[in-house]
């Protein structure tokens, strides 16, 4: 061991102190640079939050100029920090390519206050069906233009099915309106404004189809409302809205004179993870909600006086249940499990509405089934498999609801939904990926599908569903809203159904496609 003199010890001490201060300064400088504090403007912090409901990918933009591509649900954070005292704004730069899914941002702007931001909420929703909504009289048609924030209204020619813009169309709605709903009386129309968290309500002019805002419209809903379901009961009319952004269900009493919405006692009602739509049974006594990220169905009893949802229960489903379908008899319920490629089936207790899984449920389907369609007789069930480009057909056991005799036939590219015409003779599939509609005849004994000569029939860009309506002369008209994901105006393809030469074939209506707004849905 070497002994040091007092002077040497003092020199080494000074050197050590200098090194410590130098290292500390370097470390502090590194921290300041990484936080942006070296500019003399104070520290800076990252901005982030959480994404839910995303089916594909979305590009977010921060006011710092940074774009961020997100392809999974969960926590996200922009790389570029923001200085304390500076503002930030997070918006959707590019919507998901999954044709009609839309993402909205809440808590997306503010001022940095000496802490990182984790509170930005991005909710992505794939709305339910009903691209073109026809009123109960068959006189008027409506479509929500998601990209324009309005509703296109049309009168329907009772002989040809041709669409003519209604007086005053388009009608103002909110931000990102989705899926117009007309009440059973045909007096009122409603649309969920996903970007605003509210519902626009209108009265319908019985002569022209024109829409006039109901008193008090828009009406407050939850976060990212995706659809409106209206039910008529002995106690009056009620409306229900699924809010996947905050996992709630809003319920309202409909004023029978004005169409105005008043929240039901206790509304909004707590739901589970990502409810997308509310399905009501034919009796109007029970409501069901598929919870996409909780793998359950919620069941409720509807208070016949107030519309309040009571006695909530939940039963297990497969993975990522997207929608609930109740058969015309009200005895059975079916759920498309998008993630597990199958269909869950249940019997409905006629007194309580409780669900009991059917024997052998779930039943195998293809990849990415989103909706189950039951034909008007209640004998057959169909589901399109978006990932397989097929449609599965089943026979329904009338006693148990069990799905039997499964078969599958080819569709076009990326089929999203299937519609059975009111006669139960034909089925039509909207193929979002190749701009077509596939058409099939239905075997009345087995439910088996046979593609019709000339199918698939040309439509526009990204048709999401098919609406069939009977005209006064007895013919049937078919409409498909062409979503057109790019930043262009969409349109509606219109057809009549051939009843003589090639039964079930689609014949384009003169003047089709009919002009709509941007991203009609």
N, C-alpha and C positions, 0 to 999 in steps of 0.2 A: 504494500500500500504506500502511495506516494503522499508525503506531507506537503501541504500548501501553506505558503506564508499568508499573513493577514491581508496584504495588498493584493495577492493573487486571488484570494477568495472574493475580495471586494470586486475585482475586475470581472471574474466569472459571474458574480451575482448580477452586475449591471448588464452583462451580455445576455444572461438568461432572461432578465426582465425585458430586454429589448426584443428578444426572439418571441417571448410570450405575447407581447403587444403586437408584434408584426403578424404572427399567426392569427391572433384574434381579429386584427383588422382585415386580414385576407378573408377569414371566415365570414365576418360581418359583410364585407363587400360582396362575397358570393351570394349570401342570403338576400342582400338588397337587390342584386342584379336579377336573381331568380324571381323575386317578388315584384320587380319593377321599381324598387325603392331608390335605386341609384340615380334617378332622374330628378330628384328634388321634389317630386310630387307626392311623396308618401308611398306606403306599401301598396301592393296590388294583389288581387286574389282571383281564383278561378270561379267560373260560373258553370253550374250543372244542375242535374235533377234526375228525374226518373221517367222512363218510357214504358208504357204498357199497351197491350193489345196489338202490337206490331206483327203483321203476317209476313212481311218481306224486308224492305229496307226503306229508310227515309233520310233525307238530307236536311239537317238543321243549320240555321245561320245565326251567328251572333253579330251584334253591331260593331265588334272589333274588326269585322271583315272575314272572320274565319267560318268556313263551312265544315260540317262534320257529318260523315256518312255513318248511320247507325243501322245495324242489321240484327240486333237482338234486343229483347226487352230487358229492363233493369236500369242500373245507375249509369249516367254518362257525365262527362265533364269536358268542356272545351279546354284546349291547351293554352290558348292565349289569355293571360291574366288581364284583369281590369283594375285600374288605379282606384284607390279609395276616393270617394267623392264623385267618381265618374258614373255615368248611366250605362246600363246594358239593356239590350233587347234581343230576345231569342224568338225567331220565327221559323216557319217551315219553308225551306228553300225549294225542295222538290218532294212532292207527295209520293207515297209508295207506288211502285209499278203494278202491284196487285190491283186489278182494274178499277175497282170502285172504293177501295179503302182510302180513308182520309184521316189525317192526323191533325189535331188541334193543340195549341199551346195555351196553358193558363199559368199564372204567376210568372210570366215570361219577361217582365221588365221591372226595373228598379234602380236604386243607387247603391253602389258598393259602400259598406259601412264597417270596414276593418275586420270583416270575417268572410270566408268563402261562402258562396251561394249554392245551396243544395235543393232549393225549393221549386225549381222549374218543373212543371208537370206536362208531359206530352202524352196525350191519349189518342190511340189509333183505333178506329172502328170500321168494321165491315158491315154496313147497314143491312137490314132485312130486305125482302123482296118488295114487289109492287112498284116497278119502275113507272108504268103508266097506270094511273088510277081512273077508273070510270065510275061515275055516280050511279046510284041504284036505278035511275030511270033509263040509263043508257044513252042519255042525250049529250053528256059533257065528259071530257077527258082532261086530266091534269098531269103535269110532270114537274118535279122540282129541279131547277137548274142550279146544281151545287156550286158551279164556278161563278155564276152571276149573282147569286143571292136573290133569285126571284122564282116565280111559278108561271109556266106557260099553261094557258087554258084554251080549250078548243070546243067547238060544237061538232057533234058527230052527225054526218049525213045519214039519215035512217035507211036510205036505200043502198048507198055505195060504201059507207064506212069512212068516206073521206073526212079529213080534219080541216076545219077552218078556224083561225084564231078567234077566240072569244073577244067581245068588246072590252077594250082596255088592257088586253094581255100584252106583255107579261105583267104579273102582279108582284109588288114588292114583298120580299120575305126578309129573313135575317141572313147571317153569315153561314155559309155552307148548309143550306136547307136540304133535308133528305126525306124522300118518300112521303107524298101527300096522302092523307087519309080523309075519306069522306064518311060522315056519320050515316047510320042506317036509314035515317029519315031523308037524307039527301039535301038537308038544309045548310049544313056546315062543313067546312073543310079545315084541316089542321096540318101543319108541317113542323117537324123538329129542326130547329136551327142549331146544328151541332157546334158551330163556332161561337155562338152567343150564349148558350146555356138557357135557351128559352123556346117557347112554342108560339108560332103565329097562328091565330085563329081567324076565320073568315065566315061571312054569310054568303050563300050562293044565290045569285039571281036565278029564279026558276025559269025565266024566259031566255036569258042570254048566257047563263053560266058564269057571268062576271063575279069576281070575288071582291067583297068589301070587308075591311078589317073589323073584327068583332070588338065591342067596347072593352078597353083595357088591354088589348093585344099589343105587344107580345106578352105572354104569361111566363113567369119564372119557372124554370125546371132545374135539374141538377147539372153536373158537368158532362159535356159532350152527349146530350140526348140524341138517340139514334132513330127513334121511331115513335109513332103515336098509335095506340090501339084504342078503339072506341067500342063500348058495349052498351046495349040497351037492356034494361031490366025493369021489373015491375015498379021499382022505386025511382026510375028515371034513367038518364044517360050518364055514363062515366067515361073518362079518358085516362089512359095509363101510359106512362113514358118510362122507358128504361134509360138510365143514366150510367153508362159504363165508366165514365171518368171519375165518378165518386161512389160507385157501387150502391146506388139507391134506385128506388122506384117512386116516381111522382104519380099521385092520383088526384083526379079532379072531378068535381061535379059540373056537368054541362048545363048552362042555363037554356031551357027549352025554347025561349023566345029569341035570345040574342046570340047564343053560341059561346058566350063568355065562360071562362074556366075559373072555378073557385076551388082551391086546394081542399081535398077531403081531410077530415080530422086525423091528425097524426102524420100526414104527408110532409116530407118524403119518408118512405119506409125503407129501413135498412135492408140491403141485399147482400149478396156474396160477391165474389170477385168477377168483374166484367160481365154484367148482365147486358145482353144486346137487344132483346125484344121481350114483350109480354104477350103471351097467348092465353086467350079466354075460352073456356069450353062452351059448347053450343047452348047450354042452359043459362049462361051468364053468372053462374054461382061461384066458379073457381078460376083462379089465375095461376099461370105457370111461367117460370123464368129459367132459362138455361144459364148457368154461371160458368163462362168459358174457361176461366183460369182456376176454378175451384172444383171442377169435375162433379158438379151436382145439379139437380133441378130443385128450385124452390117452389113450393106449393102454398097457395093462400086461399082463404075463404073471402069472398067479396060481400061486404055489408050491403044489403039490398037497398038501404036507405041513404047511406052516405058514400058508398063506393070505397070505403076504407078497406085495406087489406089486413085480414086478421088470421090468427092461428097458423103462423108460418111454420113449415116443416121443410126438410130437405132430404133427398134420396140420392144415392150415388149413381153416376153415369159412367161412360167411358172417358177417354181423354179429350179435353177441349170440346165439350158439347156446345153446339152453336145455336140450335133452334129447337123449339118444341112444336110438334104438330099433334092436334087432337082430332081423332077421326069423326066423321059426321054424326055418328051415334052418340058421341060423348063417352064411350065406354073405355077407349084406349088412348094412350099417349105414346108418341114416338120421338126419339131424340137422335139427331145426326151427330156422331162423335168424330169431329174432324181429325183429331190427332191419333185415334186408335183404330180408324178405318172400320167402324161398325155402327150398328143401330141399336139403341136401347129401347126396349118396349115395356110398357107398364099397363096394368089395369087401373081404372079410376073408381074409387069408392063413391057411389052416387050420393051418399049422405054427407061425407066429410071432404071429398075431393082428394083424399090421400092416395098416393101412388104405391103400387106393389109391383115389383119386377116380374115380368112374365117368365114362364118356364123357358129355359134355354137362352134367355136374353143375356148378353147382346148377340145380335145377328150380324154375320160377316157382310161387309160392303167393300167398296174399293178405296182408293186413296183420296183423301180430302173430300168427304161428303159434307155438304153444308145444310141441305134441306131435305126433309121427307115430304112427299106429296101423296095424299090419299085420294083415290078417285071418288067421284060423287056418290057411288053406290056403297062405298066403304069396304069393297071386296079386295082391292089391290093397293099396294104401296110401291112408290118409286123413289129412287134417290140417284142423283147424278154424282159421279165420282170425278171431281175436277182433275185429280192427279193421274187418272187412268184413261181419261177420255172415253168413259163408258157410262151407261145407265143401268142400274140394278132394278129388277122387278121382283115383287113378292106377292104371294097370295096371303090374305089375312084370315086367320081362323076366327070365325064370327063369335065363337064362345070364349076364347082365351086371348085373342089378339096376337097370338104367336105368328111370326112371319115364316111362311113355308114356300117350297118350290122356287128357290132363288134362281134367276137367270140374269144374264147381262148381255147387252148389245152395244155396239160401237156408236159413238157420237162424233161431233166435230172436236175441235181443239179447245181445251179448257171449258168444258160445259159447267154452267153454274147453277142452273135451276131447270125444273121441268114443270110444265103446266098441262093439266088434263082439261079438255074442253067440257063445257057443261053437259053435253050429251054423253060423255064418258066413252066416246068412240075413238078419240085421237089424243095423242100426247105430243107436246112440242118442247124442244130443248134449246135454250139460248147458249150458243157456243161463243164465249167471249174472245177466244183466241184466234178465230178465223173468220169472224164477221158473218156467221151463218146461223140458221135455225134448222135443226133436224126435226123431221116429222115422222110419226109412227102411227100405225093402226093398232088398236088394243083388242086382243082376243077376249071376247065377252065371257068365255068360260075359264080361261087360265090367267088372263092378264098379260100374257106374253106380247111383246112388242115386235112389229114387223115394219121395217123402214119403208116409207112411201116412195113411189117412183118420183124422181126429180129432186128428192131430198139429198143433201141439205139445200135450203133456199137462201139466197143472198140477203144479207141484212147490212147494217152499217158497222161502224167500229165499236167493238166491245158491247154487244147487246147483253144485258144482264138478266132479263126475264121476259116472259111472254104473257100478255094479257088477252083473254078471249072474251068477247061480249056479243050477245045476240042482238041483231038489228030487228027493227019492228017488222020487216018483211019476212023474217024467219031465217035469213042468212046469218053467218057468224063473221065478225071482223076480228082480226088479230093485230096487236100492236106490240112493238118492241122499241124501247128507248135505247139509243145507241150512245153510250157514255162518252166516247171519244176522249181518252185520257189526255191527249195532247192539248195544248192551249188553243183550241178551236171550238167553234160552236158545234153542238151535236144536233141530232134530229131523231125523228120517230119513223120507223118503217111500218107501213100499214098494208094489210093483206085481207082478202076474204078467203074463206075455206071452200075449196071445190067440193061440191056435194054430188056431182054427176059423173064427170069424165074420169077423174082420178080422185076418188073420195079422200079428203084429208089434205090434199095438196094445197099449197099456198099460192094465191094469185095476187100479184101486187096491185094495190089500189091506184087508180089514176091520181097523179100528183105526189105520190110517195117517192122519197121520204119527205116528211113534213118538218119544217124548220122548228127547232127548239132553241134553247139557250146553251150556255157552256156547261158541259158535264151533266146532261139531264139524267136524273135518277128517280 
